[in-house]
Amino acid sequence: MNNIWDARIKRANHLVSIYPFASQALKFYAGVAAVQEELYTQLQKAPPDAAGTVGGLRDQLNAFVPIRKFHGFLMSIRQIAPPPLAQSAIELAQRGTEAWLHVIEEFLRASASPASYAKDASDLDWCLAWLFLQPYAEFFAGLNPAINGETYSVCPVCGAKPIVGVLRPEGNGARKSLVCMLCASEWPFRRVCCPACGEEREPQMAFYSAPEIAHVRVDVCDSCHTYLKSVDLTKTGLAVPIVDELAALPLDLWAGENGYTKMQVNMLGI
């Protein structure tokens, strides 16, 4: 049993009945997480001999991710994905090992470019590489040193952008942290600061929420016009940030309508 993956799947299935407007996204995520959990479990049972001794996390991904498992992963995703992504999985599976390596290398290169904004949601191959690499990145992240400090706008373990913010209880208030879109590492971050441009002036920073999902908010920056959602665990302690972020679709719609661009799209391209 992998408690992290099981908790994500359980939370997604629980939220399906609470937020029907996000039920398709949540059901898809639960299916993806089950496939990822299997990859993670296999890696736990037979970790690479040199894991943790070769460079940083991205070096470990390049060295140890078993590309031969990519075909089976694509076939599993094909069975549960929305039609466009399912078709992309079928086509990518037919292109062979050389194409798979290219797609994964392109993802690793692009996801380590903090100056860029959200990846084009139409790049479905990029999304498939992301989903495949996530369980491996999470495993290797556990072999890296602990994270300290509050100065990182991108993940200090792998260099990828944050996918969601988290507010955790601390004293009479809450402390903020960010969660990596790739390796799921979490690191502390300042409450009033834009992770996209570094803006710290309070008049330029704001947050909004919606009554139907009040424990999730959208943090916006009026200097660079980007946003990132945050999950407030002081309001709902059972929330699982990367899952509850997917359920908060009304906030993404609001942000887009008001001229804000998401710092990093989620697995749905939203």
N, C-alpha and C positions, 0 to 999 in steps of 0.2 A: 504494500500500500504506500503510495506517495501522497502524503497528506496535502501538500501544496496543490497538486493537480486535482486531487479529489475534491478539495474545497472549492476550486474554481468551477469544476463541473457541477457540483451541487448548487453553488450560488447561481450559476447561469440557469439551471433548470428551475430553481426557486423563483427567479425574477420573471420567467416566461409568463406566469399567471398574473403577476403584479403589474407588469408593463407590457400589455398586449401590442402596443405600437412598436416594440422592439423584439417581439417574440421570434421573428425569423432570424435576426442577427444573433440572438442569444442561443437559439437551437443550433445554429451553425457553429458558434464558438464552442459549445459543449462537445460537439462532434470532433472539432479540430483538437481540442484539449485532450480528448481520449486518445487520438492518434499520437499526439505529442507525448503523452504520458508513457505510451508503449516504447517509443524511442528512448525516452529518458531512463526507463526501467532497464532496458537492454544495456545502456551505457553504464548504469550503476553496477550491473551484474558482471560486466566485462570491460572495465575502464582501460584505456590505453596505458601501456607500461610507462611511457614517458610523460603522461599528462601532468601538467603543473610544473614541468621543468623546461618547457620550450617557450621562451618569450612571453608575450602577453596573451590575452584572451583571443585576439584575432589571429595570432600566430598559431594558437592551439586549434582554432576552427579550421584553418587552412591545412594543418598537419594531420588532424585526427578525425574529421568528419567523414564517415563512410559513404562515399558517393554512391556506392552500389545500393544503398537503402533508399535512394531518392525515387527510383521507379515505383517501388512499393508504396511509398508515401504519396506519390502523385495519384496512384490508383485508388488509394483510400480516400483522398480528398475529392477525387472525381465523384465518388458515391454520395457525398454529403454537401457539396458546394453548390451555390447558385449557378445557373446555366453558363454564364460567361466564364467564370473561374473554372468550372468543370471542363469546359471545352479547352481552355488554355492548358489545364493539367493533362488532358489527353494528347494534345499536340506536342507539348513539351516532352512527355514520356516517349514519344515516337522519335524524337530528335537525337537521342543517344547521349553517351557519357560526355563527349566533348562539349556539346551544347549545355549540358547540366553544369559542368565546371565553369563555363563562361557566365552563365546566369548567376551562379553563386558568387563568383569573383566580382561581378558587376554590383551585386547587392552589397557585398562587404565594402567595396570602394565607395559607393554612393552613400551608404549609411554612416560612414565615418567622415562625412563632409558637413560639419556643423554650420558652415556659411550658407548652405542651401536650405530652401524651405521644403514644405511637404512634397514627397515624391508624387509624381503624376499617378493618380489613382487608376489610370487606364493601363498601367504597366503590370499586368497580371502575373507575368513571369517573376517579376521582382517580388510581388506579394507571396508567391509560392515558395521562393527561396527563403524569404523572411520566416514563414511559418515552419519550414523544415529546419532552419538553423536555430530557432528559439530554444528547443529543449537542450541542444548541445551547448549553446551559449550559457544557459542557466547552470548547467552542470559545471562547466569550466569556470564560471564566475565564482562558484563555491570554493575553488582552489586558489583564488587570488586574495591578496591582502585586504584587510578590512578598510572601509572608506572613512576618511576623516575630513573635516573642514566643510565650509559652506560656500565655496567659491566656484563650483563647477556648474556650468550651464549645460554641459553634456556629460554623459556617464563617465565617471572617473575610472571605470573598469574596462569598458570597451570603446568608448568614444561616440556611441550612438546618442541620438536625441531622446529626451524624455517623452513618454507616451501619456502620462497622467501625473498629477500632483496628489499628495496625500496630506491631510491634516490629522495629526494624532494627539490625543489628550496629553497635556503637560501642565502641571500645576493647576491654575485657574483658567488656563487658556488652551492653546494648541500650538504645536510646532509643525512646520511644513517640511516635506521632503518630496523628492521627485523619483519616479520609477522609470527605469530604462526600457525603451521599446524593444530591445533585442535580448539582453541577458537578465532583465527583470531586477537588476541590482537597484537598491534604494539608497539615496544619499540625502543628507540634510540640505535645505536651501532656505534663503531668506524669505520672509513673508511678503515683503514689499520689494519685489525685484522681478523684472521680466527676463526669463531664461533665454529668450530669443535675441534681445538687443542689449540687455543689461540696464535698462531704464530703472531708476530708483525713486524718481519724483512721484510722490503720492497722487498728485492731481492727474497724472498720466495713467495711473493704474486703477482698475476697478474690477468688481466681480458681480455676476448676476446668477440667479438661480430660478428655477421654475417650480411651482407648487407641487406638480405631479411627481417630482423627484428631487425633493428639497435638500437631500444630503449631498448632492452633486452640484457644483457651481462651475461657471465658466469665468476664468481669470483673463481679462483682456488688457492689452497695452495700446494706448492711443498714440504712442510714438512710432511703433513699427506696424501697428494694426494686425498683430497676431494674437492668438489665444491658446490656452491650454486648460483643460478641465481638471478640477481637483475634487477628490472624494473626501468628505468630512466625516471621519470616524468618531468624532465627538457627538455626532447626531445619530449615526447608525453604525454601531460597533461591529456588526456582522458583515458589513460590506467588504467586498473583495475588489480593490481599486480597478484592476484592469478589466474586470467583468462589469462592474457598475458603470464604468466609463462608456462601455458599449451600449448600455441601456439608456443613456441620457441623450438620445437623438434630438429631442426638442431644443436642447441647448446648442447643438451644432447648427440646426436650422436657423435659430435666432442669430447666432454669430455670423453665419454667412450672409443673412439678409441685412446685417448691419455693417458689412464691409470688413469683417475680420477673417484672417486666414489661419487655419490651424497649424501650429508649429510642427506637428507630425501626425499624419493620417493614421488611423487604426487599421486593423486587418480587413475592414470592410471598405477601405478607401474613403472613409469619412473623417 
